[in-house]
Amino acid sequence: MALKKKPVTGKSRPVSEKEKAKPKAKPGKPRRKNNLLKLCSEMNRFVIDAVDKEVVKRFRTLIDTSAEEITKASLDSVLKNPGDVEVSSFHESLQPYIKHYIFMVKRSAK
């Protein structure tokens, strides 16, 4: 009497609760940086000359290539009270752009 072999199934190990809770990110798609993009679009509203255009263009490139992001609260403080913002609290690569935004706002107020 020949024994029948059971079909091989792809049994996987049990998934822990921790692994279930982790959000799955698509490997090829980077996270969208909404707060920085909002700041960039606000900067774009204040553009007057070619220098401003170049700064905004470089800022957009930085947003696309870097992993930094700012919080919603810090974005709101920059947009609502640009004169009271502590620029040193932001990441080093973002500081020049935030400073330029503050300059643009002050310049438009004159």
Secondary structure, 3 states (H helix, E strand, C coil): CCCCCCCCCCCCCCCCHHHHHCCCCCCCCCCCCHHHHHHHHHHHHCCCCHHHHHHHHHHHHHHHHCCCCCCHHHHHHHHHCHHHCCHHHCCCCCHHHHHHHHHHHHHHHC
